[in-house]
Amino acid sequence: MKIKNISLAEPYSSIDVYQSKTTVPLPGVMIVPGGSYNQIMERDSERVAITLAAHAFQAFVVRYPVVEHKDYQAAKRALAQAGDYLTTHAAELGLDPERLGILGFSAGGQLAAAYSNQPDTKVKFAGLGYPVIRPLIDQRMGVTTEDVTKLVTPQTPPTFIWGSIKDDLTPYLDHIAPYVQALAANQVPFELHEFSTGGHGLALANYYTGIVNGDRTDEHMARWLPLFLEWLQQLAG
């Protein structure tokens, strides 16, 4: 595997590329970590990228402005630039641009949803893990965001969403439910898993991410990844 970092035009933004050697173009995933704009969480970034690489994806972690540079609109620009870069350089990255998707966690889930809804988005599917959807915790995060349910159209790509009913940071009724309703209203294909166990910020919810996440694991909620991979296989036909 070749690992490198690509700087983007948006300041304090870049792409971590986890490129597998391959003789055929592979599907790819843009990974957008959470962290409430105060950090880029390791649990959501390199460990997710390496796991997806092990499942024959080209994996890309998008690093957007955080801490003193945090800004929602700047982060959105970073994602758009990342999508443009990956599709423009798809051949050299061993990437099939027609099978490029996005996977976002928490605050990164809101960014992933927003980018997937842009008219010029480059992604063909989206995965949203316990996402922020509405601007209900902007004050806590220190940014001004938007209600991404209002961005959904019939052109929104198929979307996979998961969360936990025990999540008290982005409760189901405040965030996931409104987004799913918008997808359904626009006849966008989606799959939803609201787990009865777990909580917010569990990433893969297994030992691999738990060791950098306060030993937080949940065997049941960890099912989201194999379910996500099965869902992608169904999309591919």
Disulfide bonds with the S-S distance in Angstrom:
none
